[in-house]
């Protein structure tokens, strides 16, 4: 069963996912890739209050993102069985 990708902004705090796709212009994609958001990269939501900026852990770096940016980063939630 193929798991649907969702926007990073929808992950709750402490949820773990894998980066799937960046949906934005060349500048946005380039900037996010420089920060470590590349396909297959594991990430953990550190802080997400459901509004305003959020903090995500990617490649051992905590990155603060605006909600609009997070909406363009598509992820798959990681299954809890391992």
N, C-alpha and C positions, 0 to 999 in steps of 0.2 A: 504494500500500500504506500503510495507516494504521499509524503507529508507536504501540506501546503506551506508555502513561504508566507511570512507575515512581516510587517514593518518592525524594525527594531524598537520603535516607540511603544509597541504593544507588549513587550516583555516586561514582566513584573520584576521587582527587586529580587536578586539571587537566582533568577532563572538563567539557564545556560543555553546558548544557541550556537549556530554556525553561520557565518556570513555567506550569503548565496549570490547576491547581485546588488549593484549600485544603480539606482535609477535617477540619473541627473545628467547635466551637461559635462563636457570634457573637463572643465575646471574643477567642478565638484568631485568627479570621479578621481581625478589626479590627486586632489588634496586628501580625500579619504584614503586612497591607496597609500599615500605617504605616511598617514597616521597608523597604518596597519590593517585597514579594512580591505582585505583581499579575499577572493573566493576561497572558501574552506577554512578561513581563520576562525578558531573558537573564540567566543566572547561571553562575558558574564555581565548581566545588568547589576550595577552597584546601587544606583539610586534612581527611582522613577516615581514621582508623586502623581503622575497622570496629567500634569500641566507644567509648563515651564521647562527649563533645561533638565537633562538627565546625564548620568555618569555611567560609562560602560568601561569594563576592563577588557582590553584587547592587547595581546602579545605583551603581557606584563606592564602595560601602561594604562593609567586611568585617563579617559578622554571625556571631556564635557562636551555635549552636543546640544544644539537647539532642537526643539521638537520638529521643526520643518526638515532639518537635516536627517534626523532619525527616521522620519517617515519615508525617506528615499533609500534607506538601507534595508534590504530584504534579507531576512534570516529564517532559518528553520530551528525550531526548538529541539534541543537534544533530548532523546529518550532517556528515561531514568534507569533503564536496566543495564547501563554500563557505558 
